[in-house]
Amino acid sequence: MGREAFEAAARTGDMDALSAALAPDVVFRGPAFPDEMVGRDRVCTILAAAFGKVYRDFEYTIVVVGAARTVLLFTARVGEHLMEGAQVLGFDADDLVSELVVMVRPAPAAIALGQAILAALGLDSASQA
């Protein structure tokens, strides 16, 4: 599985393949949520909202493979905002993604991303504060 499976699934929007690349107890941290989200189903719901409803013109630009983590740098549009971001992936013994951290810039794009993800999930930002 590993980075290649996650990256390919994200590029194509194949949610079944993306789910298969995630560990059952994957931990997600991202700009829309103050706390970590745990579990394949919860994380897949967030990723489906991001890739299916929020990101436009999503493109990986650089891949950095390290001993303990892989970093996938990307660009995308969220509403009127062009953003740059990083997905930091950690892996378990089965080479499944066990940790996913998403960071984006600039700040207006990060705010727009958080709001758009929450809206796509039918949540409001007040419930996440």
TIRO-2110 file (N, C-alpha, C; in Angstrom, 1 decimal):
// TIRO-2110
0.9, -1.2, 0.0, N, 1, A
0.0, 0.0, 0.0, CA, 1, A
0.9, 1.2, 0.0, C, 1, A
1.0, 1.9, 1.1, N, 2, A
2.0, 3.0, 1.3, CA, 2, A
1.6, 4.3, 0.6, C, 2, A
2.6, 5.1, 0.5, N, 3, A
2.4, 6.4, -0.1, CA, 3, A
1.9, 6.4, -1.5, C, 3, A
2.4, 5.5, -2.3, N, 4, A
2.0, 5.4, -3.7, CA, 4, A
0.5, 5.2, -3.8, C, 4, A
-0.1, 4.3, -3.0, N, 5, A
-1.5, 3.9, -3.0, CA, 5, A
-2.3, 5.1, -2.6, C, 5, A
-1.9, 5.8, -1.5, N, 6, A
-2.6, 7.0, -1.0, CA, 6, A
-2.6, 8.1, -2.1, C, 6, A
-1.4, 8.3, -2.6, N, 7, A
-1.3, 9.4, -3.6, CA, 7, A
-2.1, 9.2, -4.8, C, 7, A
-2.0, 7.9, -5.4, N, 8, A
-2.8, 7.6, -6.6, CA, 8, A
-4.3, 7.7, -6.3, C, 8, A
-4.8, 7.3, -5.2, N, 9, A
-6.2, 7.4, -4.8, CA, 9, A
-6.6, 8.8, -4.7, C, 9, A
-5.8, 9.6, -4.1, N, 10, A
-6.1, 11.0, -3.9, CA, 10, A
-6.2, 11.8, -5.3, C, 10, A
-5.2, 11.4, -6.1, N, 11, A
-5.2, 12.1, -7.4, CA, 11, A
-6.4, 11.8, -8.3, C, 11, A
-6.9, 10.6, -8.1, N, 12, A
-8.1, 10.1, -9.0, CA, 12, A
-9.4, 10.3, -8.3, C, 12, A
-9.4, 10.6, -6.9, N, 13, A
-10.6, 10.7, -6.2, CA, 13, A
-11.3, 9.3, -5.9, C, 13, A
-10.5, 8.2, -6.0, N, 14, A
-11.0, 6.9, -5.8, CA, 14, A
-11.1, 6.7, -4.3, C, 14, A
-12.3, 6.9, -3.7, N, 15, A
-12.5, 6.8, -2.3, CA, 15, A
-12.3, 5.4, -1.7, C, 15, A
-12.7, 4.3, -2.5, N, 16, A
-12.5, 3.0, -2.1, CA, 16, A
-11.0, 2.7, -1.9, C, 16, A
-10.2, 3.1, -2.9, N, 17, A
-8.7, 2.9, -2.8, CA, 17, A
-8.1, 3.8, -1.7, C, 17, A
-8.6, 5.0, -1.5, N, 18, A
-8.1, 5.8, -0.4, CA, 18, A
-8.4, 5.2, 0.9, C, 18, A
-9.6, 4.6, 1.1, N, 19, A
-10.0, 3.9, 2.3, CA, 19, A
-9.1, 2.7, 2.6, C, 19, A
-8.8, 2.0, 1.5, N, 20, A
-7.9, 0.8, 1.6, CA, 20, A
-6.5, 1.2, 2.0, C, 20, A
-6.1, 2.4, 1.7, N, 21, A
-4.7, 2.9, 2.1, CA, 21, A
-4.6, 3.3, 3.5, C, 21, A
-5.7, 3.5, 4.2, N, 22, A
-5.7, 3.9, 5.6, CA, 22, A
-5.8, 2.8, 6.6, C, 22, A
-5.1, 2.9, 7.7, N, 23, A
-5.2, 2.0, 8.8, CA, 23, A
-6.5, 2.1, 9.4, C, 23, A
-7.1, 1.1, 10.0, N, 24, A
-8.4, 1.2, 10.7, CA, 24, A
-8.4, 2.2, 11.8, C, 24, A
-7.3, 2.5, 12.4, N, 25, A
-7.2, 3.4, 13.5, CA, 25, A
-6.4, 4.7, 13.2, C, 25, A
-6.5, 5.1, 11.9, N, 26, A
-5.8, 6.2, 11.4, CA, 26, A
-6.1, 7.5, 12.2, C, 26, A
-5.2, 8.3, 12.4, N, 27, A
-5.3, 9.6, 13.2, CA, 27, A
-5.2, 10.7, 12.2, C, 27, A
-6.2, 11.6, 12.2, N, 28, A
-6.2, 12.8, 11.2, CA, 28, A
-6.2, 14.1, 12.0, C, 28, A
-5.3, 15.0, 11.6, N, 29, A
-5.3, 16.3, 12.2, CA, 29, A
-5.3, 17.3, 11.0, C, 29, A
-6.2, 18.3, 11.0, N, 30, A
-6.3, 19.2, 9.9, CA, 30, A
-6.9, 20.5, 10.3, C, 30, A
-7.0, 21.5, 9.4, N, 31, A
-7.4, 22.9, 9.8, CA, 31, A
-8.8, 23.0, 10.2, C, 31, A
-9.7, 22.1, 9.9, N, 32, A
-11.1, 22.3, 10.2, CA, 32, A
-11.5, 21.8, 11.6, C, 32, A
-10.5, 21.1, 12.3, N, 33, A
-10.9, 20.4, 13.5, CA, 33, A
-9.9, 20.7, 14.6, C, 33, A
-10.3, 21.2, 15.8, N, 34, A
-9.3, 21.5, 16.8, CA, 34, A
-8.8, 20.2, 17.5, C, 34, A
-9.5, 19.1, 17.3, N, 35, A
-9.0, 17.8, 17.9, CA, 35, A
-8.7, 16.8, 16.8, C, 35, A
-7.9, 15.8, 17.1, N, 36, A
-7.7, 14.8, 16.1, CA, 36, A
-8.9, 14.0, 15.9, C, 36, A
-9.1, 13.5, 14.7, N, 37, A
-10.1, 12.6, 14.3, CA, 37, A
-9.5, 11.2, 14.2, C, 37, A
-10.2, 10.2, 14.7, N, 38, A
-9.6, 8.8, 14.7, CA, 38, A
-10.5, 7.9, 14.1, C, 38, A
-10.0, 7.0, 13.2, N, 39, A
-10.8, 5.9, 12.6, CA, 39, A
-10.9, 6.1, 11.1, C, 39, A
-10.8, 5.0, 10.4, N, 40, A
-10.9, 5.0, 8.9, CA, 40, A
-12.2, 5.6, 8.4, C, 40, A
-13.3, 5.3, 9.0, N, 41, A
-14.6, 5.8, 8.5, CA, 41, A
-14.7, 7.3, 8.7, C, 41, A
-14.3, 7.8, 9.8, N, 42, A
-14.4, 9.3, 10.1, CA, 42, A
-13.4, 10.0, 9.1, C, 42, A
-12.2, 9.5, 9.0, N, 43, A
-11.2, 10.1, 8.1, CA, 43, A
-11.7, 10.1, 6.7, C, 43, A
-12.2, 9.0, 6.2, N, 44, A
-12.7, 8.9, 4.9, CA, 44, A
-13.8, 9.8, 4.6, C, 44, A
-14.7, 10.1, 5.6, N, 45, A
-15.8, 11.1, 5.4, CA, 45, A
-15.2, 12.5, 5.2, C, 45, A
-14.2, 12.8, 5.9, N, 46, A
-13.5, 14.1, 5.8, CA, 46, A
-12.8, 14.2, 4.4, C, 46, A
-12.1, 13.1, 4.0, N, 47, A
-11.4, 13.1, 2.8, CA, 47, A
-12.3, 13.2, 1.6, C, 47, A
-13.5, 12.5, 1.7, N, 48, A
-14.5, 12.5, 0.6, CA, 48, A
-15.0, 13.9, 0.5, C, 48, A
-15.2, 14.6, 1.6, N, 49, A
-15.7, 16.0, 1.5, CA, 49, A
-14.6, 16.9, 0.8, C, 49, A
-13.4, 16.7, 1.2, N, 50, A
-12.3, 17.5, 0.7, CA, 50, A
-12.1, 17.3, -0.8, C, 50, A
-11.9, 16.0, -1.2, N, 51, A
-11.7, 15.7, -2.6, CA, 51, A
-12.9, 15.8, -3.5, C, 51, A
-14.1, 15.5, -2.9, N, 52, A
-15.3, 15.5, -3.7, CA, 52, A
-16.0, 16.8, -3.8, C, 52, A
-15.9, 17.7, -2.8, N, 53, A
-16.7, 18.9, -2.7, CA, 53, A
-16.0, 20.2, -2.6, C, 53, A
-14.8, 20.1, -2.0, N, 54, A
-14.1, 21.3, -1.6, CA, 54, A
-12.9, 21.7, -2.5, C, 54, A
-12.0, 20.8, -2.7, N, 55, A
-10.8, 21.1, -3.5, CA, 55, A
-11.2, 21.2, -5.0, C, 55, A
-10.6, 22.2, -5.7, N, 56, A
-10.6, 22.3, -7.1, CA, 56, A
-9.2, 22.4, -7.6, C, 56, A
-8.9, 21.9, -8.7, N, 57, A
-7.6, 22.0, -9.3, CA, 57, A
-6.5, 21.4, -8.4, C, 57, A
-6.8, 20.4, -7.7, N, 58, A
-5.9, 19.7, -6.7, CA, 58, A
-4.8, 19.1, -7.5, C, 58, A
-3.5, 19.4, -7.1, N, 59, A
-2.4, 18.8, -7.7, CA, 59, A
-1.2, 18.6, -6.7, C, 59, A
-0.6, 17.4, -6.7, N, 60, A
0.6, 17.3, -5.9, CA, 60, A
1.7, 17.9, -6.7, C, 60, A
2.6, 18.6, -6.0, N, 61, A
3.7, 19.3, -6.6, CA, 61, A
5.1, 18.7, -6.3, C, 61, A
5.2, 18.3, -5.0, N, 62, A
6.5, 17.7, -4.6, CA, 62, A
6.2, 16.6, -3.6, C, 62, A
7.0, 15.5, -3.7, N, 63, A
6.9, 14.4, -2.7, CA, 63, A
8.3, 14.3, -2.0, C, 63, A
8.2, 14.3, -0.7, N, 64, A
9.5, 14.1, 0.1, CA, 64, A
9.3, 12.8, 0.9, C, 64, A
10.1, 11.9, 0.6, N, 65, A
10.0, 10.6, 1.4, CA, 65, A
11.2, 10.5, 2.4, C, 65, A
10.8, 10.4, 3.6, N, 66, A
11.8, 10.3, 4.7, CA, 66, A
11.7, 8.9, 5.4, C, 66, A
12.6, 8.7, 6.3, N, 67, A
12.6, 7.4, 7.0, CA, 67, A
11.4, 7.2, 7.8, C, 67, A
10.8, 8.2, 8.5, N, 68, A
9.7, 8.0, 9.3, CA, 68, A
8.4, 8.6, 8.8, C, 68, A
8.5, 9.6, 7.9, N, 69, A
7.3, 10.2, 7.3, CA, 69, A
7.5, 10.5, 5.9, C, 69, A
6.3, 10.7, 5.2, N, 70, A
6.3, 11.2, 3.8, CA, 70, A
5.5, 12.4, 3.8, C, 70, A
6.0, 13.4, 3.0, N, 71, A
5.3, 14.7, 2.9, CA, 71, A
4.9, 14.9, 1.5, C, 71, A
3.6, 15.1, 1.2, N, 72, A
3.1, 15.4, -0.1, CA, 72, A
2.7, 16.8, -0.1, C, 72, A
3.4, 17.6, -0.9, N, 73, A
3.1, 19.0, -1.1, CA, 73, A
2.1, 19.2, -2.2, C, 73, A
1.1, 20.1, -2.1, N, 74, A
0.1, 20.2, -3.1, CA, 74, A
-0.4, 21.6, -3.2, C, 74, A
-1.1, 21.9, -4.3, N, 75, A
-1.8, 23.2, -4.5, CA, 75, A
-3.2, 22.8, -4.8, C, 75, A
-4.1, 23.7, -4.5, N, 76, A
-5.5, 23.5, -4.8, CA, 76, A
-6.2, 24.9, -4.7, C, 76, A
-7.4, 24.9, -5.2, N, 77, A
-8.3, 26.1, -5.0, CA, 77, A
-9.4, 25.7, -4.1, C, 77, A
-9.7, 26.6, -3.2, N, 78, A
-10.9, 26.5, -2.3, CA, 78, A
-11.7, 27.8, -2.4, C, 78, A
-12.8, 27.7, -3.1, N, 79, A
-13.5, 29.0, -3.4, CA, 79, A
-12.6, 29.8, -4.2, C, 79, A
-12.4, 31.1, -3.8, N, 80, A
-11.6, 32.0, -4.6, CA, 80, A
-10.1, 32.0, -4.2, C, 80, A
-9.8, 31.1, -3.2, N, 81, A
-8.4, 31.1, -2.7, CA, 81, A
-7.6, 30.0, -3.3, C, 81, A
-6.4, 30.4, -3.7, N, 82, A
-5.3, 29.4, -4.1, CA, 82, A
-4.6, 29.1, -2.9, C, 82, A
-4.4, 27.8, -2.6, N, 83, A
-3.6, 27.4, -1.4, CA, 83, A
-2.5, 26.5, -1.7, C, 83, A
-1.5, 26.5, -0.9, N, 84, A
-0.5, 25.5, -0.9, CA, 84, A
-0.6, 24.7, 0.4, C, 84, A
-0.4, 23.4, 0.3, N, 85, A
-0.5, 22.6, 1.5, CA, 85, A
0.4, 21.5, 1.5, C, 85, A
0.4, 20.8, 2.7, N, 86, A
1.2, 19.6, 2.9, CA, 86, A
0.4, 18.6, 3.6, C, 86, A
0.5, 17.4, 3.1, N, 87, A
-0.1, 16.2, 3.8, CA, 87, A
1.1, 15.4, 4.3, C, 87, A
1.2, 15.3, 5.6, N, 88, A
2.3, 14.5, 6.3, CA, 88, A
1.7, 13.2, 6.7, C, 88, A
2.3, 12.1, 6.1, N, 89, A
1.8, 10.8, 6.3, CA, 89, A
2.8, 10.0, 7.1, C, 89, A
2.2, 9.3, 8.1, N, 90, A
2.9, 8.3, 8.9, CA, 90, A
2.3, 6.9, 8.6, C, 90, A
3.1, 5.9, 8.7, N, 91, A
2.7, 4.5, 8.3, CA, 91, A
2.9, 3.5, 9.4, C, 91, A
2.0, 2.5, 9.4, N, 92, A
2.1, 1.4, 10.4, CA, 92, A
2.9, 0.3, 9.8, C, 92, A
3.0, -0.8, 10.6, N, 93, A
3.8, -2.0, 10.2, CA, 93, A
3.3, -2.6, 8.9, C, 93, A
2.0, -2.4, 8.6, N, 94, A
1.4, -3.0, 7.3, CA, 94, A
1.5, -2.0, 6.2, C, 94, A
2.3, -0.9, 6.3, N, 95, A
2.4, 0.1, 5.3, CA, 95, A
1.1, 0.8, 5.0, C, 95, A
0.2, 0.9, 5.9, N, 96, A
-1.0, 1.7, 5.8, CA, 96, A
-0.8, 3.0, 6.5, C, 96, A
-1.5, 4.0, 6.0, N, 97, A
-1.4, 5.4, 6.6, CA, 97, A
-2.0, 5.3, 7.9, C, 97, A
-1.2, 5.6, 9.0, N, 98, A
-1.7, 5.5, 10.3, CA, 98, A
-1.8, 6.9, 10.9, C, 98, A
-1.2, 7.9, 10.2, N, 99, A
-1.3, 9.3, 10.7, CA, 99, A
-1.4, 10.2, 9.4, C, 99, A
-2.3, 11.1, 9.4, N, 100, A
-2.4, 12.1, 8.3, CA, 100, A
-2.6, 13.5, 8.9, C, 100, A
-1.6, 14.4, 8.7, N, 101, A
-1.7, 15.7, 9.1, CA, 101, A
-1.8, 16.6, 7.9, C, 101, A
-2.7, 17.5, 7.8, N, 102, A
-2.9, 18.4, 6.7, CA, 102, A
-2.6, 19.9, 7.2, C, 102, A
-1.7, 20.6, 6.5, N, 103, A
-1.4, 22.0, 6.9, CA, 103, A
-1.5, 22.7, 5.6, C, 103, A
-2.1, 24.0, 5.6, N, 104, A
-2.2, 24.8, 4.4, CA, 104, A
-1.9, 26.2, 4.7, C, 104, A
-1.6, 26.9, 3.7, N, 105, A
-1.3, 28.4, 3.7, CA, 105, A
-1.8, 29.0, 2.5, C, 105, A
-2.0, 30.3, 2.4, N, 106, A
-1.9, 31.3, 3.4, CA, 106, A
-3.2, 31.2, 4.4, C, 106, A
-3.2, 32.0, 5.4, N, 107, A
-4.2, 32.0, 6.4, CA, 107, A
-5.6, 32.1, 5.8, C, 107, A
-5.9, 33.0, 4.9, N, 108, A
-7.2, 33.1, 4.4, CA, 108, A
-7.7, 31.8, 3.7, C, 108, A
-6.8, 31.1, 3.0, N, 109, A
-7.1, 29.9, 2.4, CA, 109, A
-7.4, 28.8, 3.5, C, 109, A
-6.6, 28.8, 4.5, N, 110, A
-6.8, 27.8, 5.6, CA, 110, A
-8.1, 28.0, 6.3, C, 110, A
-8.5, 29.2, 6.5, N, 111, A
-9.8, 29.5, 7.0, CA, 111, A
-10.9, 29.1, 6.1, C, 111, A
-10.8, 29.4, 4.8, N, 112, A
-11.8, 29.0, 3.8, CA, 112, A
-11.9, 27.5, 3.7, C, 112, A
-10.8, 26.8, 3.8, N, 113, A
-10.8, 25.4, 3.8, CA, 113, A
-11.5, 24.8, 4.9, C, 113, A
-11.2, 25.3, 6.1, N, 114, A
-11.9, 24.8, 7.3, CA, 114, A
-13.4, 25.0, 7.2, C, 114, A
-13.8, 26.2, 6.8, N, 115, A
-15.2, 26.5, 6.7, CA, 115, A
-15.9, 25.6, 5.6, C, 115, A
-15.2, 25.4, 4.5, N, 116, A
-15.8, 24.6, 3.4, CA, 116, A
-15.9, 23.2, 3.8, C, 116, A
-14.9, 22.6, 4.5, N, 117, A
-15.0, 21.2, 5.0, CA, 117, A
-16.2, 21.1, 5.9, C, 117, A
-16.3, 21.9, 6.9, N, 118, A
-17.4, 21.8, 7.9, CA, 118, A
-18.7, 22.0, 7.2, C, 118, A
-18.8, 22.9, 6.2, N, 119, A
-20.1, 23.0, 5.5, CA, 119, A
-20.4, 21.8, 4.7, C, 119, A
-19.4, 21.2, 4.1, N, 120, A
-19.6, 20.0, 3.3, CA, 120, A
-20.0, 18.8, 4.2, C, 120, A
-19.6, 18.8, 5.4, N, 121, A
-20.0, 17.8, 6.4, CA, 121, A
-21.3, 18.1, 7.1, C, 121, A
-21.9, 19.3, 6.8, N, 122, A
-23.1, 19.7, 7.5, CA, 122, A
-22.9, 20.1, 8.9, C, 122, A
-21.7, 20.6, 9.2, N, 123, A
-21.3, 21.1, 10.6, CA, 123, A
-21.1, 22.6, 10.5, C, 123, A
-21.1, 23.2, 11.7, N, 124, A
-20.8, 24.7, 11.7, CA, 124, A
-19.5, 24.9, 12.5, C, 124, A
-18.8, 26.0, 12.3, N, 125, A
-17.6, 26.2, 12.9, CA, 125, A
-17.7, 26.4, 14.4, C, 125, A
-18.9, 26.9, 14.9, N, 126, A
-19.1, 27.1, 16.3, CA, 126, A
-19.1, 25.7, 17.1, C, 126, A
-19.5, 24.7, 16.4, N, 127, A
-19.5, 23.4, 17.1, CA, 127, A
-18.1, 22.8, 17.2, C, 127, A
-17.2, 23.3, 16.4, N, 128, A
-15.8, 22.8, 16.4, CA, 128, A
-14.9, 23.6, 17.3, C, 128, A
-15.3, 24.7, 17.8, N, 129, A
-14.4, 25.6, 18.5, CA, 129, A
-14.2, 25.1, 19.9, C, 129, A
END
